[in-house]
Amino acid sequence: MPSWFSRRAFFFKTFKQEQMKARFSIILLLSIFLASTSTVITQETLEIGVLNQNLVVIDLNNTTDDHKLFVKLYAPDIEEETVEFHFPKIVPGTYTIYNFGRFITDLKAYDKDDNILSSKQLDTNKWLIDNAKNLDRVTYWVRDTYHSNDKPIVFEPVGSCFDKGRVFVLNNFCYVGYFNGYKELPFTLSVTKPEGFYGATSLPLKYSRETEDVYHAKNYFELHDNPILYSLPDTASVMVNNTRVLLSLYSPNLVVSANYLISHTEKLFEAQGKYLGGVLPADRYTILLYMFTGNSKSGNAGALEHFQSTVMSYPETADSIFVEPFQDIISHEFFHIVTPLSIHSKEIGNFDFTNPAMSKHLWLYEGSTEYYAHHSQVKHGVTTPDEFFIKMGQKIMISSNYYNDTLPFTVLSLRTLDEQKSQYGNVYQKGALISMCLDLELLKLSGGKFGLQNLKSALVERYGPDKTFDDEELFDVITQMTFPEIRGFFKKYVEGPERLPYGMFLGYAGYEYYEKLEREVPALIGASIFLNHTGQFEVENVYEFGKKLKLKSGDILQSINGTVINPSNFSSFSRSFTKSAKPGDVVSITVLRSNSEGKLVDKTLKTKTYIVKIKEKNVILPADKPTEEQMKIRKAWLNQ
């Protein structure tokens, strides 16, 4: 996403002679200053010779009760008579115009003598400042987004939370603007924090003490791309190859812990490390988790990826219930360390925060990342093939029933901000399915020797973090790196309107796809269930077998045949039951049910199972007699 160069303007305001000696002296002075004073960095610091830069100063202790933060931004040396001060209209990884300037109030520009300079607001995100050569700083107030009703509501992982004395979610682009033409200069961020608070981030930390942290970013992109979570510390970490993954979370009622989540996700991280192999492009990765009670303003939960971190927002629930969604979301977000960190187009590498140009390759950025999230788990034994195919089947169902399955994916990508906005969700459905089918096509053509993992590794070697690809050339480049037939794949299924023939691609690995399938299986619950607000399975409608069990609407499932049931194990338990159970076997279900006093009490229900017919859609099953060639591709694909 960033333009990975920086105009490092190593010139000083004083000490014009003997520049090398001066530079050393200045850095030494700054080090002594930081180590010896309790005052945040000020303009005086700049005057003793700090590099030409942008300096942001905030004090989290002075946040207002109505969730406003005061910001001082000291300007670099402005060469023009006027300069525009901007806030992002949109940021990478989001596909909604949020106009972050709408949260800014009372913006003022000052010279070094504290005289107010003339300025005017040009539009929602831009201010024009006169007499800019004399500009010293701008100051303004910022409202957070978590407590705002302004439309459009900002999806929480993209926003900011200034909750005085409790927690601060700092997506830096929400409260830090940039001077147009100067965003490639370095940014220093000085944060005065509440006592005992810890700032978790991948942003380079230059200095820290009990009440102050000082960060350095080489340019605005790096600053914007490294969010910070401030709260009383609850952290845990794990190594993934050469990358230290840190989880820092805020759980308002302390019912979720970082140690629990990391310890129960170690196998997933281990699988991701094996899947990616070798040295990863970042030595640290930070997961910032904000948990909330009740409903969020946006009504949604999820995460926003960054090159070396992710911000996740989710309802607060018990550790054991939260593990599965945490794993699914983090598995996806962590794989963004490959796309787009190591593989990205010019549109992302030189991102325009004001007038963004969309790339046509969302199938790569989001689609292949979502596929990796699930494929890595089945390939390295975290989940079973049954569980993998259930999720792929669900994606086929959602893509074909809720989205336009014939819309060319390149068109969806290019127009996702406007006319195809309603189709964006399909990047996580059909986008992942495109990658699955491309993986199988590559394995078929190579006899199991070269798949999507190999292709993306080759693309990382060709491009990497510092080099962008041309949007119009990528398909041809991939074809040159692989097989002539691959150009036809992209033409038909990514640039064109043809539906993916799932049966054909899955058949390469000895699996069969059924759009509709009627099967006979042992009855297990006999009711429709849903996840309620506490994250537990609640009975909704009761059918024949459920009536024999004497289930009631409103019952909350606790265990089946002695196994505690939760979202992380329900699918695998159900599949295992239908494979092993026989007619006449006893089904014992424990539920929570309201008694006559309205209190929830345990109640155990029992009856014998029998065979029932069920109708399923989008089912993937192993072929009865796969060929040797199919088994070879299956082994290369799923390690089965």
C-alpha positions in Angstrom: 0.0 0.0 0.0 2.6 2.6 0.7 5.0 4.3 -1.6 7.9 2.7 0.1 10.3 5.7 -0.3 10.6 8.7 1.8 12.0 12.2 1.1 14.1 12.2 4.2 14.9 15.9 4.5 17.9 15.7 6.8 18.4 19.4 7.0 18.4 21.6 10.1 17.0 24.9 11.2 20.3 25.8 12.8 23.9 24.6 12.7 24.3 25.2 9.0 28.1 24.5 9.2 29.8 21.2 9.8 26.7 19.3 9.1 27.9 15.8 10.1 29.1 17.1 13.5 25.9 19.0 14.0 23.8 16.0 13.2 25.5 13.9 15.8 25.2 16.7 18.4 21.5 17.2 17.7 20.7 13.6 18.0 22.6 13.5 21.3 20.8 16.6 22.6 17.5 15.0 21.7 18.4 11.8 23.5 19.4 13.7 26.6 16.2 15.7 26.4 14.0 12.6 26.2 15.8 10.9 29.0 15.8 13.8 31.4 12.5 15.7 31.2 8.9 14.9 32.0 7.6 17.4 29.4 6.2 16.1 26.1 8.1 17.1 22.9 7.5 20.7 22.1 8.4 23.3 19.4 11.5 24.1 21.4 12.7 20.6 20.7 12.4 21.3 17.0 14.3 24.5 17.4 17.4 22.6 18.7 17.7 20.8 15.5 15.2 17.8 15.1 14.8 16.6 11.5 12.3 18.4 9.3 9.2 16.5 10.1 5.6 16.5 11.3 5.2 16.3 15.0 1.9 15.2 16.6 1.2 15.8 20.3 -1.8 14.3 22.2 -2.6 13.9 25.9 -5.0 11.0 26.6 -5.6 12.3 30.1 -7.3 15.4 28.7 -9.9 13.6 26.7 -13.3 15.1 27.4 -16.3 13.2 28.9 -18.0 13.5 25.5 -15.2 11.6 23.8 -13.2 14.4 22.3 -9.4 14.5 21.9 -7.3 17.7 21.5 -4.5 17.5 18.9 -1.4 19.6 18.2 0.3 19.0 14.9 3.6 20.9 14.4 4.3 21.6 10.7 7.5 20.8 8.8 9.1 23.6 6.8 6.4 24.7 4.3 7.8 26.2 1.2 4.6 27.6 -0.4 2.6 30.7 0.5 -0.5 28.5 1.1 -0.9 24.9 2.0 -3.8 22.5 2.2 -4.3 20.4 5.4 -6.1 17.1 4.6 -7.9 14.3 6.4 -8.5 11.0 4.5 -11.7 10.5 2.6 -11.0 6.7 2.6 -8.2 4.5 3.8 -6.8 1.2 2.4 -8.7 -2.0 3.3 -12.0 -0.2 3.5 -14.5 0.2 0.6 -16.7 2.9 2.1 -16.2 6.7 1.9 -16.0 7.8 5.5 -14.8 11.4 5.2 -12.8 11.5 8.5 -12.7 15.3 8.3 -16.3 15.4 9.6 -15.1 14.6 13.1 -12.8 17.6 13.2 -13.9 20.8 15.0 -12.3 24.2 15.9 -9.2 23.9 13.7 -6.8 26.8 14.1 -3.4 27.5 12.5 -0.7 29.4 14.4 2.7 30.9 13.7 5.7 30.7 16.1 4.5 33.8 18.0 1.1 32.3 18.6 -0.6 34.5 16.1 -3.6 32.9 14.4 -3.1 32.5 10.7 -6.0 32.8 8.2 -7.5 29.5 7.2 -10.8 28.3 5.7 -12.4 24.9 5.2 -12.6 24.0 1.5 -14.7 20.8 2.0 -15.3 18.1 4.6 -11.7 16.9 4.6 -9.6 20.0 3.5 -8.5 23.3 5.0 -6.6 26.0 3.2 -4.0 27.8 5.4 -2.6 31.2 4.3 0.9 32.6 5.1 2.1 29.0 5.3 5.8 29.8 5.3 5.3 31.1 8.8 3.1 28.2 9.9 4.2 26.7 13.2 1.3 24.3 14.1 -2.4 23.5 13.7 -4.6 22.5 16.6 -8.1 21.0 16.6 -10.5 18.8 18.5 -11.5 15.3 17.2 -14.7 13.5 18.1 -14.3 9.7 18.3 -16.4 7.5 16.0 -17.4 4.8 18.5 -19.9 7.1 20.2 -21.0 9.1 17.1 -24.3 8.8 15.3 -23.1 10.7 12.2 -23.9 8.8 9.0 -22.4 6.8 7.6 -21.6 5.1 10.9 -17.9 4.1 10.9 -17.3 0.4 11.2 -15.5 0.1 14.6 -12.2 -1.5 13.4 -11.8 1.5 11.1 -12.7 4.1 13.8 -11.5 5.7 17.0 -12.5 5.3 20.7 -11.6 8.0 23.2 -13.0 6.5 26.4 -11.4 8.5 29.2 -9.6 6.4 31.8 -10.7 3.1 30.2 -9.6 2.5 26.7 -8.3 4.3 23.6 -8.5 2.8 20.1 -6.2 5.0 17.9 -6.6 4.5 14.2 -4.2 7.3 13.6 -5.8 8.5 10.4 -9.0 9.3 12.4 -7.2 12.1 14.4 -4.0 13.0 12.5 -4.2 14.9 9.2 -1.4 15.8 6.8 -0.1 18.8 4.9 -0.7 18.2 1.2 2.7 17.7 -0.5 4.4 16.9 2.8 3.0 13.5 3.9 6.2 11.7 2.7 8.2 13.5 5.5 8.6 11.7 8.8 6.0 11.9 11.6 6.8 11.8 15.3 3.9 11.0 17.6 4.1 12.0 21.3 1.4 10.4 23.5 0.9 11.3 27.1 -0.9 8.3 28.6 -2.8 7.5 31.8 -0.6 5.9 34.5 -0.4 2.1 34.1 -1.7 2.1 30.5 0.1 0.2 27.8 0.2 1.2 24.1 0.2 -1.9 21.9 1.2 -1.3 18.2 3.6 -2.2 15.5 4.5 1.5 15.0 8.2 1.9 15.8 8.6 3.1 19.4 11.5 5.5 19.9 11.1 6.2 23.6 8.8 5.2 26.5 8.4 6.0 30.2 5.7 5.8 32.8 3.4 8.5 31.3 4.7 9.1 27.8 5.4 7.2 24.6 7.1 8.6 21.5 6.7 6.9 18.2 8.3 7.6 14.8 6.9 6.9 11.3 8.8 7.4 8.1 5.8 9.0 6.4 2.0 9.4 6.7 1.3 6.0 5.3 3.3 4.2 8.0 1.7 6.4 10.7 -1.8 5.7 9.3 -1.1 2.0 8.9 -0.1 1.3 12.5 -3.0 1.7 14.9 -2.5 1.8 18.7 -4.6 0.3 21.5 -4.1 2.0 24.9 -5.6 0.3 28.0 -4.5 -1.5 31.2 -2.4 -4.2 29.7 -3.7 -7.7 28.9 -1.3 -9.1 26.4 0.2 -12.4 25.2 2.4 -13.3 22.3 3.5 -16.2 20.1 6.2 -16.6 17.4 5.2 -17.4 13.8 8.4 -18.2 12.0 10.5 -15.0 12.5 7.5 -12.9 13.4 6.5 -12.0 17.0 2.7 -11.9 17.1 1.4 -9.8 20.0 -2.3 -9.9 21.1 -3.4 -6.9 23.2 -7.1 -6.8 24.2 -9.6 -4.8 26.1 -12.4 -6.8 27.8 -14.6 -4.4 29.8 -15.7 -7.1 32.3 -12.5 -9.1 32.2 -14.2 -12.2 30.9 -11.8 -12.7 28.0 -8.0 -13.0 28.5 -5.1 -12.7 26.0 -3.3 -15.7 27.5 -6.4 -17.9 27.0 -6.9 -16.9 23.3 -3.2 -17.3 22.4 -2.9 -20.6 24.1 -5.9 -22.0 22.3 -4.8 -20.5 19.0 -1.2 -21.7 19.0 -1.9 -24.7 16.6 -3.5 -22.2 14.2 -0.4 -19.9 14.3 1.8 -23.0 13.9 -0.1 -24.0 10.8 0.1 -20.5 9.4 3.8 -20.6 9.8 4.2 -23.9 8.1 1.8 -22.8 5.3 3.8 -19.6 4.6 7.2 -21.1 5.2 10.5 -19.3 5.3 11.1 -15.8 6.6 8.0 -13.6 6.8 8.2 -9.9 5.6 7.7 -8.4 9.1 9.4 -9.1 12.4 6.3 -8.1 14.4 2.6 -8.3 14.0 0.1 -6.8 16.5 -3.5 -7.9 17.1 -5.6 -5.1 18.8 -8.9 -6.5 20.2 -11.6 -4.2 21.5 -14.6 -6.0 23.1 -17.9 -4.3 23.7 -21.1 -5.0 25.6 -24.5 -4.7 24.0 -24.5 -3.6 20.4 -21.9 -1.6 18.5 -22.9 1.6 16.8 -22.4 0.0 13.4 -24.3 -3.2 14.4 -21.3 -5.2 13.1 -18.3 -7.0 14.4 -15.1 -7.9 12.6 -11.6 -6.6 11.8 -9.6 -4.3 9.5 -6.2 -5.4 8.2 -3.0 -3.5 8.2 0.4 -4.5 6.9 1.7 -5.5 10.3 -1.4 -5.4 12.5 -5.1 -5.7 12.7 -7.9 -4.0 14.7 -10.7 -6.3 15.8 -14.0 -5.3 17.4 -16.3 -8.0 18.8 -19.0 -8.5 21.4 -17.7 -9.5 24.8 -18.5 -13.2 25.5 -16.9 -16.1 27.3 -13.4 -17.2 26.3 -14.6 -20.7 25.1 -17.3 -19.2 22.9 -15.1 -16.6 21.4 -12.3 -18.9 20.4 -13.7 -20.0 17.0 -14.7 -16.5 15.6 -11.3 -15.2 16.9 -9.5 -17.9 15.1 -11.4 -17.5 11.8 -11.0 -13.7 11.8 -7.3 -13.7 12.9 -6.4 -16.4 10.4 -7.7 -14.2 7.6 -6.2 -11.0 8.9 -2.7 -12.4 9.5 -2.4 -13.7 5.9 -2.6 -10.1 4.8 1.0 -10.0 5.7 1.5 -11.5 2.2 -1.2 -9.6 0.3 -0.9 -6.7 0.2 2.3 -6.3 2.2 4.4 -8.2 -0.2 2.2 -8.2 -3.3 0.3 -5.0 -4.3 -0.5 -2.9 -7.3 0.4 0.8 -7.9 -3.1 1.8 -6.8 -2.3 0.5 -3.3 1.4 1.2 -3.3 0.7 4.9 -4.0 -2.6 5.2 -2.2 -4.4 8.5 -2.6 -6.4 9.2 0.6 -8.4 11.9 -1.2 -9.2 10.5 -4.6 -8.5 6.7 -4.4 -8.2 4.5 -7.5 -9.4 1.0 -7.0 -7.5 -2.1 -8.1 -9.2 -4.8 -10.2 -7.6 -7.6 -8.1 -9.8 -8.0 -5.0 -9.8 -11.7 -5.9 -6.1 -11.6 -4.8 -6.1 -9.2 -1.8 -9.3 -10.4 -0.1 -10.2 -13.6 -1.9 -7.0 -15.5 -1.7 -6.5 -14.3 1.8 -9.8 -15.7 2.9 -9.0 -19.0 1.1 -5.6 -19.1 2.8 -7.4 -18.7 6.2 -9.3 -21.9 5.7 -7.0 -23.9 3.5 -4.0 -23.6 5.8 -6.1 -25.0 8.7 -7.1 -28.2 6.8 -3.8 -28.7 5.1 -2.0 -28.7 8.5 -4.5 -30.6 10.6 -6.2 -27.8 12.6 -9.5 -28.6 11.0 -10.8 -31.7 9.1 -11.6 -31.9 5.4 -15.3 -32.2 6.4 -15.1 -28.9 8.2 -13.3 -27.3 5.3 -15.8 -28.4 2.8 -18.7 -27.3 5.0 -17.3 -23.8 4.9 -16.6 -23.9 1.2 -20.1 -25.2 0.6 -21.5 -22.3 2.6 -19.5 -19.8 0.5 -21.0 -21.4 -2.7 -24.5 -21.0 -1.2 -24.0 -17.4 -0.1 -22.3 -16.4 -3.4 -25.0 -17.9 -5.6 -28.0 -16.9 -3.6 -27.2 -13.5 -2.2 -24.9 -12.0 -4.8 -24.7 -11.6 -8.5 -22.6 -14.7 -9.3 -22.1 -13.7 -12.9 -20.8 -10.2 -12.3 -17.1 -10.2 -13.6 -14.9 -10.0 -10.5 -12.7 -7.3 -12.0 -15.8 -5.1 -12.5 -16.8 -5.7 -8.9 -13.3 -4.7 -7.7 -13.1 -1.5 -9.8 -16.6 -0.3 -9.0 -16.9 -1.4 -5.4 -17.0 2.2 -4.1 -20.1 3.1 -6.2 -22.3 1.0 -8.5 -21.2 -2.4 -7.2 -21.0 -1.5 -3.6 -23.7 -4.0 -2.7 -21.6 -6.8 -4.2 -18.5 -6.2 -2.1 -19.3 -9.0 0.4 -18.9 -11.5 -2.4 -15.1 -11.0 -2.2 -15.1 -13.2 0.9 -17.3 -15.8 -0.8 -16.6 -16.1 -4.5 -13.2 -14.5 -4.1 -12.2 -17.4 -1.9 -13.8 -19.9 -4.3 -11.9 -18.4 -7.3 -8.7 -19.0 -5.3 -9.7 -22.6 -4.5 -10.4 -23.3 -8.1 -7.2 -21.6 -9.3 -5.3 -23.6 -6.8 -6.8 -26.9 -8.2 -6.2 -25.8 -11.8 -2.5 -25.1 -11.1 -2.1 -28.4 -9.3 -3.8 -30.2 -12.2 -1.6 -28.6 -14.8 1.6 -29.2 -12.8 0.8 -32.8 -11.7 0.6 -31.6 -8.1 3.9 -29.8 -8.1 2.8 -26.1 -8.3 -0.2 -24.6 -6.6 -1.5 -21.2 -5.4 1.0 -21.2 -2.5 3.9 -21.6 -5.0 2.4 -18.9 -7.3 2.1 -16.3 -4.5 5.6 -17.1 -3.3 6.9 -16.5 -6.8 5.0 -13.2 -6.9 6.6 -12.2 -3.6 10.0 -12.8 -5.1 9.2 -10.9 -8.2 7.7 -7.9 -6.4 8.0 -7.8 -2.6 7.1 -4.8 -0.3 9.1 -2.3 -2.3 7.8 -2.9 -5.8 4.3 -2.6 -7.2 2.7 -4.4 -10.1 0.7 -2.9 -13.0 -3.0 -3.7 -12.6 -3.5 -4.4 -16.3 -0.5 -6.7 -16.6 -0.9 -9.0 -13.6 -2.9 -11.8 -15.4 -0.3 -11.9 -18.2 2.5 -12.0 -15.7 1.0 -14.9 -13.8 0.4 -16.7 -17.1 4.1 -16.3 -18.1 5.1 -17.6 -14.7 2.8 -20.7 -14.9 0.8 -22.2 -17.8 -0.9 -20.8 -21.0 -4.2 -22.3 -19.8 -4.2 -20.0 -16.8 -4.9 -17.0 -19.0 -8.1 -18.7 -20.1 -9.1 -19.3 -16.4 -8.8 -15.6 -15.6 -10.6 -14.6 -18.8 -13.6 -16.9 -18.1 -14.0 -16.8 -14.3 -12.5 -13.5 -13.1 -12.7 -11.0 -16.1 -15.7 -12.8 -17.6 -19.2 -13.7 -16.4 -18.9 -17.5 -16.4 -19.9 -19.3 -13.2 -17.2 -21.5 -11.6 -17.7 -25.2 -12.5 -17.1 -26.4 -8.9 -17.7 -30.0 -9.8 -15.0 -30.0 -12.5 -12.3 -28.4 -10.3 -13.0 -30.4 -7.2 -13.0 -33.5 -9.4 -9.3 -33.0 -10.1 -8.7 -34.0 -6.4 -11.3 -36.8 -6.3 -14.2 -34.9 -4.7 -17.8 -34.6 -6.0 -19.9 -31.5 -5.7 -23.7 -31.8 -5.3 -25.8 -28.6 -5.8 -28.7 -30.6 -4.1 -28.5 -33.8 -2.2 -30.9 -35.9 -0.2 -29.4 -38.1 2.4 -30.5 -40.5 5.2 -28.8 -39.8 8.5 -29.4 -40.5 12.2 -31.6 -37.8 13.8 -29.7 -35.6 16.3 -31.6 -32.5 17.5 -34.8 -32.2 15.4 -35.0 -28.4 15.8 -33.8 -25.3 14.2 -31.3 -23.4 16.4 -29.6 -20.0 16.3 -26.8 -18.2 18.2 -28.4 -15.9 20.7 -26.9 -12.7 22.1 -24.9 -14.7 24.7 -23.3 -16.7 21.9 -25.1 -19.9 22.9 -27.3 -22.2 20.7 -31.0 -21.5 21.3 -33.9 -23.6 20.1 -36.3 -21.8 17.7 -38.6 -24.3 15.9 -39.1 -27.9 17.0 -39.7 -30.7 14.6 -40.6 -34.4 14.9 -37.5 -35.8 16.5 -37.2 -32.7 18.7 -40.8 -33.3 19.9 -39.8 -36.9 20.9 -37.0 -35.4 22.9 -39.5 -32.9 24.4 -37.4 -29.9 23.3 -39.1 -26.5 23.6 -38.6 -23.2 21.9 -36.2 -21.1 24.0 -34.2 -24.0 25.3 -30.5 -23.3 25.3 -28.3 -26.3 24.3 -25.6 -27.1 26.9 -24.3 -30.6 25.9 -25.1 -33.6 23.7 -24.1 -37.1 24.9 -21.8 -35.5 27.5 -20.0 -33.2 25.1 -20.3 -29.5 25.9 -21.6 -27.8 22.7 -20.3 -24.5 21.5 -19.8 -22.8 18.1 -16.3 -24.1 17.8 -17.2 -27.8 17.9 -20.8 -28.1 16.8 -20.2 -28.8 13.1 -17.5 -31.4 13.8 -19.6 -33.1 16.5 -22.6 -33.3 14.2 -20.6 -34.8 11.3 -19.0 -37.3 13.7 -22.4 -38.3 15.1 -24.0 -38.8 11.7 -21.1 -41.1 10.6 -21.0 -43.2 13.8 -24.5 -43.3 15.3 -26.9 -46.2 14.6 -30.7 -46.3 14.9 -31.6 -47.1 18.5 -28.6 -45.3 20.0 -29.6 -42.9 22.8 -29.4 -39.2 22.3 -29.0 -37.3 25.6 -29.3 -33.5 25.4 -28.9 -31.2 28.4 -30.5 -27.8 28.0 -31.1 -24.7 30.1 -34.8 -24.0 30.5 -36.8 -21.4 32.4 -38.7 -22.8 35.4 -42.0 -21.5 36.8 -40.0 -18.8 38.6 -38.3 -17.7 35.4 -34.9 -19.0 36.4 -32.8 -21.0 34.0 -32.2 -24.6 35.2 -30.6 -27.7 33.7 -32.8 -30.3 32.2 -31.7 -33.5 30.5 -33.8 -34.9 27.7 -33.3 -38.4 26.2 -34.7 -40.5 23.4 -33.5 -43.0 20.8 -32.3 -41.8 17.4 -33.7 -43.1 14.1 -33.0 -42.5 10.4 -34.4 -39.4 8.8 -34.2 -37.9 5.4 -32.5 -34.5 5.0 -32.1 -32.3 2.0 -28.8 -30.4 1.7 -27.4 -28.0 -0.8 -23.9 -27.3 -2.0 -22.4 -30.5 -0.6 -18.8 -31.6 -1.3 -18.0 -35.3 -0.7 -15.1 -37.6 -1.5 -15.6 -39.8 -4.6 -16.1 -43.5 -4.0 -13.2 -44.6 -6.2 -10.7 -41.8 -6.8 -8.0 -42.4 -9.4 -4.3 -42.5 -8.7 -3.9 -39.1 -10.4 -6.8 -37.6 -8.3 -5.2 -38.9 -5.1 -1.9 -37.3 -6.1 -3.5 -33.9 -6.5 -5.5 -34.4 -3.3 -2.3 -35.1 -1.4 -0.7 -32.0 -2.8 -3.8 -29.9 -2.1 -5.0 -31.0 1.3 -2.1 -33.2 2.6 -4.6 -36.1 2.9 
